[in-house]
Amino acid sequence: MNQTRHDWTKEEILAIYNKPLMELLYEAATVHRQFHDPNTVQVSTLLSIKTGGCPEDCGYCPQAARYHTDIEGNDLMSVQQVKAQALRAKASGSSRVCMGAAWRNVKDGPEFDQVLEMVRTINKLDMEVCCTLGMVTENQAKRLAEAGLYAYNHNLDTSEEYYKEVISTRGYEDRLQTIENVRKTNVTVCSGGIIGMGENVEDRAGMLVALSTLNPQPESVPINALVAVEGTPMEDQKPVEIWEMIRMVATTRIVMPQTQVRLSAGRTEMTREGQAMCFFAGANSIFAGDKLLTTPNPDVNEDMEMFKQLGLNPQKAFVKAPQPQTVEAADSEYAPLGEKPKWSRPGHVIERNEAAKGKGVVTKS
Ligand code: SF4
């Protein structure tokens, strides 16, 4: 039985990634069967609860205020709106709702209180609740846990070395610190990255070293293929080839055997055959719904048709970890601390990001 290791080296991971494809697939599929039901895939729904206007400069992201993309921003959704969408997601087979807000970091106050209420509401619908809200302090992570949060997403995006070519407004250590803060609670960790941003294979392996050497490893690892959006610094990046996705998924499965590996952004560009190979290589989670935050995603009916064709079943909620208990706001043990943590702002110049500020589509008025 393959044991979970926390001492993977970049050389070992590169050797796996570069194996002849048939050997790589066989090894990944074998590991997958040791730890997971190969015919079960988790279906999650991603809701953008606050879109656009983000102060960060992530080079891949159309929600960064400094780039001129044509996404329509919105204020924080209401709890009722979120509840209605969660119920729709549940009815169409999702067992998890992931709520994303385009924030640099969580700030204590009425908006965070509203998000906590969303968490309570969805947990009471017996669905797994995940949030991706930017950087969080330990106290904020505890408040989310108390509300009934099941998972917190905070992607490492790429290797530590290449991170400096993608984002200048925060450092890699901030990402790791947030993951550490979440780990001080019972909330599970979801952290992965994006391929196709101009990084090399060593960077992909470097990201997998950073994730797999965490102890415990993240319970969920999303692997995204860049969706190059007009107006962002990465608008001209070439699409990722399906073979790269398959290799990345298979390698992730081998080095993180117990993790849910999530096939995330970029699925609209993949054929059903390509997705089937990713499932064979160990992917066992997808996002459903026609939008992934702001970029296109296959329609949920198409996904259910694919599941039928491949004989896949959607995973039920809470099969990997128990459902958290929700504590009501009035009974909360944790007061908001109004912290102003010193998350870093490296502020180095990334030419591609600087050039993008002057390009792009004219925003609708
Ligand atoms: S990825 Fe998140 S933090 Fe980065 S610009 Fe987009 S919304 Fe902001």
Residues whose N, C-alpha, C, O or C-beta is under 5 A from the ligand:
A	BS01	SF4	C54 E56 D57 C58 C61 Q63 A64 A102 W103
